[in-house]
Amino acid sequence: MKTSTKIGLITTGALLVPLGLGLGVGFALVKGDQARHYRGMEAYKVFNNFIMSTRGRIAGNVFNFDPSILDKSESGIFKGFKLADNQKLTNKIFEDKLLHPYDANNPFLETEKDNLGNYRAYQILLDEIKKMGYKNNNPEEIVYPTQNKITEQEISFKNGQKIKIGKAEISDMENTEFVKINDTTTIPVTIFKNTTEEHKQLEQKLNEDGFVTHGFLFTRRPRGPFENKNLEEFNNVGNNVIVTINPTGENKENPKDFFIVSHYDSMNNVGPNGTSWGAADNATSVSVNLRLLKYFSDEKNRQNLGVRLHIMFVDAEELGKFGSEAFVQQFLSERNSKKTAMQENSLGMINLDTVAGGDILYVHGPDSREENVKNSPGANVSQHLRDQIYAISQQRSIKLKDPSQQLELHPMFEPNGYKVGETGDFSDHAPFYKKAKIPVANIEATNFSVYSPAGEYDGYSMTNNPNAWLRRIQTTNKDGKTEIKYEPTELIETVHKDGIIKTYKFDENKYKLSDFAIPGNIWHSDLDTPQWFNKHVGKKFYQQLDTTYETVISYLLANWQLKTDKDGKTKLVYFE
């Protein structure tokens, strides 16, 4: 029997919307007044300008560059780029060979494709940052680490199938290295050693006003629904964008470094179509960071800044936090038991990941449970930064007489579960507190009271909204064809003891987890589009963006003071 997929029309107010659960089925311009309450908001404008020009932003060479410049072996393994002997890998190799190049004069492509690649998003970020007046501190050519040597070996499966797989080895031992997780374990991310000229130049530029690109290489293990998961892809280029903003005004010599990080790549491995745009995860946070850059592009606002602020757009988070791991290893990790200068001078880091779209806007601290940090000696599990941001959001809420302005701390929902206000190492904050050993806070919109597919209350299911819990329903139509529909599912609410704490779970007497195409985890799924959020979340989505933006600014303006010592010298002091 033939199988077809039938999914209902998703509509929004005055936006191009897809005819289907995901995208790529066709578009219609649906008019209405749903959007009139929020489309005048700055949060709406910045977010939609970014997401509509980038769509999905999957990291990896095969999603970004013309196959003609990629080195693919006879066994189907992507080894990297075709280079002549001793030829350096730079952006000039591939910038005129993009699958979806960015044209500033025509930023919105007329295409039904849902994924336009992370390199297009990287180009858009550079263009937006330039337009705000930030200085481009990049050289004429971005130089990447030397490509790794790829060898192949054959493996056999129990069913008799044989395939060849690749293995990466450092080919330039003098200048490059793999990123370390600990003393014995590395991950497939390649960076310049901190003894190289490339490293030293970039390290110097990180102290100067303006923006730079931190290039690295990574091995990509396919995660999408339509890919061969056995074949790794090697020597993929990654690009972190770091914008440095020094405070202005008197008595602000030697400011401490502070990082606000958002990843800009996306993933699409949940749902039948694999058509996520990465709207919540993580165009929301990118748009907040773009607004922060706009705010601090004004000289008057920089006078209220007391730190050397680094606003970072990191790459390849969805594949293993590769961008943040690369940056932390290269600039913020101890060498021979000695901290780097930037590591020694760092005050803290705020991670923004999916700051709108979930039921509740939280601020988290790092996971301080012993089993999580036992292999990370010296990990900084201080909750101070989280607590300060929480307190500031509380004061904002009181001042504005608006409870929605307060970021929340989740309670502990089960024995041995996440402690109050703490979260797992799911995002870019992890290497900053475990390896850089600096205080971190993580802001995200999700719902810790929902029992997730992982079998715990971990915030991985963003919502208890039935429209995000979609079960597969298989029926046979009058022509004998099998149709698959997707049905929203109500969760069961459990009220605990005095009624303060409530939890949510699907009815296990009726359904099993495998019945769900999408079990509340909107991120990575076909639902992670602006169209879905405009319809099912509406104005709250953009209010969460605004709340995050305003809270972060309030924290940055309140985390320092000028203090005069007994000798009459005025200097910066921090709340740490």
DAZI-V884856 format. One record per residue. N is the residue number from 1. RES is the residue in one letter. SS is DSSP state (h for helix, s for strand, l for the rest). OMEGA is omega as a letter, one per 20 degrees, with the letter a starting at -180 (999 if undefined). D_FIRST is the distance of its C-alpha to the first C-alpha in whole Angstrom. Layout:
n:res:ss:omega:d_first
N:RES:SS:OMEGA:D_FIRST
N:RES:SS:OMEGA:D_FIRST
This chain:
n:res:ss:omega:d_first
1:M:l:r:0
2:K:l:r:4
3:T:s:r:6
4:S:s:r:10
5:T:s:a:13
6:K:l:a:16
7:I:l:a:19
8:G:l:r:22
9:L:l:r:25
10:I:l:a:28
11:T:l:r:31
12:T:l:r:35
13:G:l:r:38
14:A:l:r:39
15:L:s:r:37
16:L:s:a:34
17:V:s:a:31
18:P:s:r:27
19:L:l:a:25
20:G:l:r:22
21:L:l:r:23
22:G:l:a:24
23:L:l:r:25
24:G:l:r:24
25:V:l:a:22
26:G:l:a:26
27:F:s:r:29
28:A:s:r:31
29:L:s:a:35
30:V:s:a:35
31:K:l:r:38
32:G:l:a:40
33:D:l:r:43
34:Q:h:a:41
35:A:h:a:42
36:R:h:a:46
37:H:h:a:47
38:Y:l:a:46
39:R:l:r:46
40:G:l:a:49
41:M:l:r:50
42:E:h:r:50
43:A:h:r:48
44:Y:h:a:45
45:K:h:a:46
46:V:h:r:47
47:F:h:a:43
48:N:h:r:41
49:N:h:a:43
50:F:h:a:42
51:I:h:a:39
52:M:h:r:38
53:S:h:a:40
54:T:h:a:38
55:R:s:r:34
56:G:s:a:33
57:R:l:a:35
58:I:l:a:34
59:A:l:r:37
60:G:l:a:36
61:N:h:a:37
62:V:h:a:34
63:F:h:a:33
64:N:l:a:37
65:F:s:r:38
66:D:l:a:37
67:P:h:a:36
68:S:h:a:39
69:I:h:a:42
70:L:s:a:39
71:D:s:a:40
72:K:s:a:37
73:S:l:r:38
74:E:l:r:36
75:S:l:r:34
76:G:l:a:32
77:I:l:r:35
78:F:s:a:36
79:K:s:a:40
80:G:s:a:41
81:F:s:r:43
82:K:l:a:45
83:L:l:r:48
84:A:l:r:52
85:D:l:r:54
86:N:l:r:56
87:Q:l:r:54
88:K:l:r:53
89:L:l:r:50
90:T:s:r:51
91:N:h:r:49
92:K:h:a:50
93:I:h:a:48
94:F:l:a:45
95:E:l:r:46
96:D:l:r:46
97:K:l:a:42
98:L:s:r:40
99:L:l:a:37
100:H:l:a:37
101:P:l:a:41
102:Y:l:r:43
103:D:l:a:45
104:A:l:r:48
105:N:l:r:48
106:N:l:a:44
107:P:l:a:43
108:F:l:a:40
109:L:l:r:37
110:E:l:a:35
111:T:l:r:32
112:E:l:r:28
113:K:l:a:29
114:D:l:r:29
115:N:s:r:31
116:L:l:r:34
117:G:l:a:36
118:N:h:a:38
119:Y:h:r:41
120:R:h:r:41
121:A:h:r:41
122:Y:h:r:44
123:Q:h:r:46
124:I:h:r:45
125:L:h:r:47
126:L:h:a:50
127:D:h:r:50
128:E:h:a:51
129:I:h:r:53
130:K:h:a:55
131:K:h:r:55
132:M:l:r:57
133:G:l:r:60
134:Y:l:a:59
135:K:l:r:61
136:N:s:a:58
137:N:l:r:60
138:N:l:r:57
139:P:l:r:59
140:E:l:r:58
141:E:l:r:55
142:I:l:r:53
143:V:s:r:53
144:Y:l:r:51
145:P:l:r:51
146:T:l:r:51
147:Q:l:r:48
148:N:l:r:47
149:K:s:a:47
150:I:s:r:44
151:T:s:a:44
152:E:s:r:40
153:Q:s:a:40
154:E:s:r:37
155:I:s:a:35
156:S:s:r:33
157:F:l:a:31
158:K:l:a:30
159:N:l:r:27
160:G:l:r:29
161:Q:l:r:28
162:K:s:r:31
163:I:s:r:32
164:K:s:r:35
165:I:s:a:36
166:G:s:r:39
167:K:s:a:42
168:A:s:r:44
169:E:s:r:48
170:I:l:r:51
171:S:l:a:52
172:D:l:a:55
173:M:l:a:57
174:E:l:a:60
175:N:l:a:58
176:T:s:r:54
177:E:s:r:53
178:F:s:r:50
179:V:s:a:50
180:K:s:r:51
181:I:l:r:49
182:N:l:a:52
183:D:l:a:55
184:T:l:a:52
185:T:l:r:49
186:T:s:r:48
187:I:s:a:45
188:P:s:r:43
189:V:s:a:45
190:T:s:a:48
191:I:s:r:51
192:F:s:r:55
193:K:l:a:58
194:N:l:r:60
195:T:l:a:63
196:T:l:r:61
197:E:h:r:63
198:E:h:r:59
199:H:h:a:59
200:K:h:r:63
201:Q:h:a:62
202:L:h:r:59
203:E:h:r:61
204:Q:h:a:64
205:K:h:r:62
206:L:l:r:60
207:N:l:a:64
208:E:l:r:64
209:D:l:r:63
210:G:s:a:60
211:F:s:r:56
212:V:s:r:55
213:T:s:r:52
214:H:s:a:52
215:G:s:r:50
216:F:s:r:48
217:L:s:r:45
218:F:s:r:42
219:T:s:a:40
220:R:s:r:36
221:R:s:a:34
222:P:l:a:30
223:R:l:a:29
224:G:l:a:26
225:P:l:a:22
226:F:l:a:22
227:E:l:r:25
228:N:l:a:26
229:K:l:a:28
230:N:l:a:30
231:L:l:r:32
232:E:s:r:34
233:E:s:a:36
234:F:s:r:40
235:N:s:r:43
236:N:s:r:41
237:V:s:r:43
238:G:s:a:44
239:N:s:r:46
240:N:s:r:48
241:V:s:a:50
242:I:s:r:53
243:V:s:a:56
244:T:s:a:59
245:I:s:r:61
246:N:l:r:65
247:P:l:r:67
248:T:l:a:70
249:G:l:a:73
250:E:l:r:76
251:N:l:r:76
252:K:l:r:72
253:E:l:r:73
254:N:l:r:71
255:P:l:r:68
256:K:l:a:65
257:D:s:r:62
258:F:s:a:59
259:F:s:r:55
260:I:s:a:53
261:V:s:r:49
262:S:s:r:46
263:H:s:a:43
264:Y:l:r:41
265:D:l:a:38
266:S:l:a:35
267:M:l:a:32
268:N:l:a:28
269:N:l:r:26
270:V:s:a:25
271:G:l:a:22
272:P:l:a:19
273:N:l:a:20
274:G:l:a:23
275:T:l:r:25
276:S:l:r:29
277:W:l:a:32
278:G:l:a:34
279:A:h:r:36
280:A:h:a:37
281:D:h:j:37
282:N:h:r:39
283:A:h:r:40
284:T:h:a:42
285:S:h:r:44
286:V:h:a:45
287:S:h:r:46
288:V:h:r:48
289:N:h:r:50
290:L:h:r:50
291:R:h:r:52
292:L:h:r:54
293:L:h:r:55
294:K:h:a:56
295:Y:h:a:58
296:F:h:r:60
297:S:l:r:60
298:D:l:a:63
299:E:h:a:67
300:K:h:a:68
301:N:h:r:65
302:R:h:r:65
303:Q:l:r:69
304:N:l:a:67
305:L:l:a:65
306:G:l:r:67
307:V:l:r:64
308:R:s:a:63
309:L:s:r:60
310:H:s:r:57
311:I:s:a:54
312:M:s:r:51
313:F:s:a:47
314:V:s:a:46
315:D:l:r:43
316:A:l:r:40
317:E:l:a:40
318:E:l:a:37
319:L:l:r:37
320:G:l:a:40
321:K:l:a:42
322:F:h:a:43
323:G:h:a:45
324:S:h:r:48
325:E:h:a:48
326:A:h:a:49
327:F:h:a:52
328:V:h:r:53
329:Q:h:a:53
330:Q:h:a:55
331:F:h:a:58
332:L:l:a:58
333:S:l:a:58
334:E:l:r:61
335:R:s:a:62
336:N:l:r:64
337:S:l:r:65
338:K:s:r:66
339:K:l:r:64
340:T:l:a:63
341:A:h:a:66
342:M:h:r:63
343:Q:h:r:61
344:E:h:a:65
345:N:l:a:65
346:S:s:a:62
347:L:s:a:62
348:G:s:a:58
349:M:s:r:55
350:I:s:r:52
351:N:s:r:49
352:L:s:r:46
353:D:l:a:43
354:T:l:a:41
355:V:l:r:44
356:A:l:r:42
357:G:l:r:38
358:G:l:a:39
359:D:l:a:40
360:I:s:r:44
361:L:s:a:46
362:Y:s:q:47
363:V:s:a:50
364:H:s:r:49
365:G:s:a:52
366:P:l:a:51
367:D:l:a:50
368:S:l:a:53
369:R:l:a:52
370:E:h:a:53
371:E:h:r:50
372:N:h:a:49
373:V:h:a:52
374:K:l:r:54
375:N:l:r:53
376:S:l:a:54
377:P:l:r:58
378:G:l:r:59
379:A:l:a:56
380:N:l:a:57
381:V:l:r:56
382:S:l:r:58
383:Q:l:a:57
384:H:h:a:60
385:L:h:r:58
386:R:h:a:55
387:D:h:r:58
388:Q:h:r:60
389:I:h:r:57
390:Y:h:a:56
391:A:h:r:60
392:I:h:r:60
393:S:h:r:57
394:Q:h:r:58
395:Q:h:r:61
396:R:h:a:59
397:S:h:r:58
398:I:h:a:61
399:K:h:a:63
400:L:h:a:60
401:K:l:a:60
402:D:l:a:56
403:P:h:a:54
404:S:h:a:51
405:Q:h:a:53
406:Q:l:r:53
407:L:l:a:51
408:E:s:r:50
409:L:l:r:51
410:H:l:r:48
411:P:l:r:49
412:M:l:a:49
413:F:l:a:46
414:E:l:r:46
415:P:l:r:48
416:N:l:r:48
417:G:l:r:46
418:Y:l:r:47
419:K:l:a:50
420:V:l:r:51
421:G:l:r:51
422:E:s:a:49
423:T:l:a:46
424:G:l:a:44
425:D:l:a:44
426:F:l:a:41
427:S:l:a:43
428:D:l:r:46
429:H:h:a:48
430:A:h:a:48
431:P:h:a:50
432:F:h:r:53
433:Y:h:a:54
434:K:h:a:53
435:K:l:r:54
436:A:l:r:56
437:K:l:r:58
438:I:l:r:58
439:P:l:r:57
440:V:s:r:54
441:A:s:a:52
442:N:s:r:48
443:I:s:r:47
444:E:s:r:44
445:A:s:a:42
446:T:s:r:40
447:N:l:a:40
448:F:l:a:41
449:S:l:r:41
450:V:s:r:37
451:Y:l:a:36
452:S:l:r:34
453:P:l:r:31
454:A:l:r:34
455:G:l:r:35
456:E:l:r:38
457:Y:l:a:40
458:D:l:r:40
459:G:l:a:39
460:Y:l:r:36
461:S:l:a:34
462:M:l:a:36
463:T:l:r:36
464:N:l:r:35
465:N:l:a:34
466:P:h:a:30
467:N:h:r:29
468:A:h:r:29
469:W:s:a:27
470:L:s:r:24
471:R:s:r:21
472:R:s:r:17
473:I:s:a:16
474:Q:s:r:12
475:T:s:r:12
476:T:s:a:10
477:N:l:a:11
478:K:l:r:13
479:D:l:r:10
480:G:l:r:7
481:K:l:r:6
482:T:s:r:7
483:E:s:r:10
484:I:s:r:13
485:K:s:a:16
486:Y:s:a:19
487:E:s:r:22
488:P:s:a:26
489:T:l:r:27
490:E:l:r:31
491:L:l:r:33
492:I:s:r:36
493:E:s:r:39
494:T:s:r:42
495:V:s:a:45
496:H:s:r:48
497:K:l:a:51
498:D:l:r:53
499:G:l:a:50
500:I:l:a:51
501:I:s:r:48
502:K:s:r:44
503:T:s:a:41
504:Y:s:a:37
505:K:s:r:34
506:F:l:a:31
507:D:l:a:31
508:E:l:r:30
509:N:l:a:30
510:K:l:a:27
511:Y:l:r:25
512:K:l:a:25
513:L:h:a:26
514:S:h:r:22
515:D:h:a:21
516:F:s:r:22
517:A:s:r:21
518:I:s:a:25
519:P:s:r:28
520:G:l:r:30
521:N:l:a:31
522:I:l:r:31
523:W:l:a:32
524:H:l:a:30
525:S:s:r:27
526:D:l:a:25
527:L:l:a:28
528:D:l:r:31
529:T:l:r:32
530:P:h:a:35
531:Q:h:a:33
532:W:h:a:32
533:F:h:r:35
534:N:h:a:37
535:K:h:a:35
536:H:h:r:35
537:V:l:r:38
538:G:l:a:40
539:K:h:a:44
540:K:h:r:44
541:F:h:a:42
542:Y:h:r:45
543:Q:h:r:47
544:Q:h:r:46
545:L:h:r:47
546:D:h:a:50
547:T:h:r:51
548:T:h:a:50
549:Y:h:a:52
550:E:h:a:55
551:T:h:r:55
552:V:h:r:55
553:I:h:r:58
554:S:h:r:60
555:Y:h:a:60
556:L:h:a:61
557:L:h:a:64
558:A:h:a:65
559:N:l:a:64
560:W:s:r:68
561:Q:s:r:71
562:L:s:a:75
563:K:s:r:77
564:T:s:a:81
565:D:l:a:82
566:K:l:r:86
567:D:l:r:87
568:G:l:r:86
569:K:l:a:83
570:T:s:a:80
571:K:s:r:76
572:L:s:r:73
573:V:s:a:72
574:Y:s:r:68
575:F:l:a:67
576:E:l:999:65
